Amino acid sequence: MNLFSEDEDWEAKLKPILRKYKGKKHPLEYQNTYQLLVMVILSAQDSDANINTIAPKLFEKYPTLKSISQTDIETFTSHITKVRNYTTKAQWILDIAKTIKEDANIPLTMSGLTALKGVGRKSANVILRETNKPAEGIIADLHVIRVAPRIGIIKESKDGNKVEKDLMQILPKNIWSEIGMAISFLGRETCRPKPKCIECLLADICLYYNTEVI
């Protein structure tokens, strides 16, 4: 395999996971863009499962950004104490609510989203994908950071922004919207830290499988 080359037809090689996961909803169990924004911020360095657990009561208490903007930091914080780094995240969310005030004002561009406190490129890419907006990058979560180099698309890096940049240089823009989540789902289900290679849809083109397993 001619690895790490822009000449590789990665769109064709990755088609099995694009077919399987295209349009599959993110594991965060949100109901609207407001909930998605809040849950994405809360999920940083935490698990989607944990955020899904605390979300129903949180959104029952605070059904809109406006309702958050009208509360105080101590009251809001008390509803998310089971979230990692909850004090910082509470301040971010309260600042966003007081700044943009209404759910309808949530920006749905990379520049608009990353201008919000607590929203980096990874989070913005998730929000853009889930709201069916044009992709301006590729989701590079912890699963993508692990799996993309293992497959052989890019060289290994622990820096999510570098992983995203490298993927954007290699993969065609027409698959940016879906490929990040497709690789992420593969990492969640099959290409775990201890991978289940026999079950993998990409085993035949995977660097790890073809050099380390067989």
N, C-alpha and C positions, 0 to 999 in steps of 0.2 A: 504493500500500500504506500502511495506517495503522500505521507502524512504531512499535516500542517501546510498544505498547499492550497492556494486559492483556485487552482485548476481542478481540484477534486469536485465531482458533481455531488455535493453533499445534499442538495435537495432531493435527488433521486435516492441516495443512500438512506436518508432519514424518513422517506415516505411511509414506511410501515408505522412509525410512531405518530407521524402527522395524521395519517388516516385514523388511527385508533383514538387519538386524544383531541382532535380538532373540535373546538367548541365546548369541550368539557369544562364545566364550571369549576372555578377555584375552590379548594376545600374549605375556605372560610364561608360560613353559612350566613351570608348577608342577604338583605331583602331589597336594598336600594343603594344608590351611590353614596349617600350620607353614611349608611352603616358600613359600606365597604371601606370608605376613607378611614373611619374611626378604627375599624377592625384591623386594617393593614398597619396602621400606626401602632396599635397595641400588640400586634403579633411579632414585631421586630425582636429578635433574640428570645422569642417565646414560641410556643407551639400553637398551631392552628386549632388543635383540639381544645386547648385550654381557653383560648379566646372564644371559641364556639360555646363553651360551657358558661362563661360569664355574660355573654352578649344579650341573651333574652331579657334578663332583669335590668341590665344597663339601658337597653333601648325602650323598655317599658317605662322607665323613669325619665329617660331623655330621648324622646322620639324624633327630635330634629336638632340641627345645629343651633337654632334659635333658643331652644330649651337649655342647651348647655351654656350658651352665652349669658343666660340669666341666672346661673347658679354661681356659687363660689368654689374656690379650689378645694377647700377642705371637704365640702359635701360631695363634690364630684369624685375626688380621690377615694373616698370611702367605698365607692362602688367598684373599684378596680384594684383593690389591695392584693388580689391573687395573681396579678400580672407582674411579670418581671420589669423592674425599673418603672414602677407605676407612678412614682411622684413626678419624674421627668415627663413621662408620657401624658400625664394629666395636665401638666402645664402647657405642653405643646397643643393638645386638643382644645383646651380652653382658649388659648391664644388664637387658634384658627377660628374657633366659633365666634370670638369677639371681633375678629378681623373681617371675615366674609359673611357672617351673620345668618345667611339663608342657605338652605340646601341647594337652591337653584344657582347660587353663585360659586359653587365648587368648580374650579377651573379644570378643564379636561384637555390640557396640553402638557407636554413635558416641562416647559418653562414655568407654566402656571402652577403645576403641582409641586415641583421641586422648590418653588419659592415659599411653600408652606413649611412650617416647623415640623420636623419629624418625618418628612417625606423625601426620601432619596430617589435615585434613579430606579432601583429595584421596585420600590413601592409604586412609583409613578407608572412604570411599565405594567405592573399588575392591574392598576386601576384603568389604564387606557385599554388594555386587552379585555377586561371584564365589561367595560362600557362600550365596546365595539368601536373605539376611536382608532384612527390610523396609528400604526406603530411608529414610534420614534426611537426605538431601541429594542433590546431583547432582555426578557426577564432572566436575571442571573442570581437565583437564590442559592442556598447552601447545597441543594441537590444538583443544580446545574454546575456549580463550581466543582463538585466531585465528579459528576458523570461525563461532562463534555470532554475533559482531557482523557478520561478512561476510554471513551469511545475512540478518541484519536482526532477529534475535530480541531482542538487547540492544545497548546502546551499547558501544563499544570500551573495554576496560580491560586493563591488564597484570597486575592483581591477581587472582589465582585465586579468593581468597575472595569478592571483590566480584562476580566473574563468576558464581560459584555462587549467591550471594545474589540477584543480579538474575534469574538463570534460575529460581530457586525462587519468586520473586514472580510470574513470568509463566506458567510451565508448570504444568499440573495435576499433583498429587502422584502420580496413578496411573501416570505415565510417568517419574517421577524415576529409578527403578531402571535403566531401559534407555536413556534418552535421552542421558545423558552419554557412554556408550560408543558409542552410535550416531553421535553427532556426531564423536567421536574417530576412529572407524573411517573416517568420511567424510573427515576431515582427513588421515588416513594414506594413504588410497587415491586420493582424487579432489581434494579441496579443499586441495591442497598449497600451500606458500607461493606457488608459481606454479600457480594452479588449472587443472584440466582441465575447464572449465565445460561443454564439449560432452557430456561423459560423465556429468554430475552429475544425480542423481535429483531434486534440488531446484532446478534451474535456473529453472523457471517461477515460483517464489515467492521467489527469492533477490535480495536488495537489490543485491549486488555485480554479479551477472550482468545484472540489468535496468537498472542505472544506469551501469555502467562498461564493459560488454562489448557490449551490443546498442544 
